[in-house]
Amino acid sequence: MKIHNPGKGVMADINMIPLIDVALILLIIFMVMTPFLVQSQITVQLPKSSQGAAAQGDSIIHIQIAPGGAVTVEGKRVPLRSLERELILRLSKSAKRTVLVQADKSVPVEQLVLVLDIARKLGAGKLGIAVANRQ
């Protein structure tokens, strides 16, 4: 192999194939070893419970959003613009109540987020999202 050719000049190319081979072998080694390293590093001790705490039925405010956008609070149909007023009345009776929103899958996400924002702004203790039962 001649490096210097008087007619063409000095050959200045570097052979990249061995470098690529070494890089791919290292990549394969790291891909194989990573699951073992991660698995040995992460140890999670989940808490155990002897009995579950049942949620109090009267502390949950159920809000349903129908596919057409109709909002119902505890079985009472409420226009969206007066939802805040209705929730003020219901949340003022006891502090830290839970609001559970049931929405159909065809309800726009923006409307669901709007209802959750109103409940959070009024001081709901916990927020939950559920799926409405289909008949």
Secondary structure, 3 states (H helix, E strand, C coil): CCCEECCCEECCCCCCHHHHHHHHHHHHHHHHHHHHHHHHHCCCCCCCCCCCCCCCHHHEEEEEECCCCCEEECCEEECHHHHHHHHHHHHCCCCCCEEEEEECCCCCHHHHHHHHHHHHHCCCCEEEEEECCCC
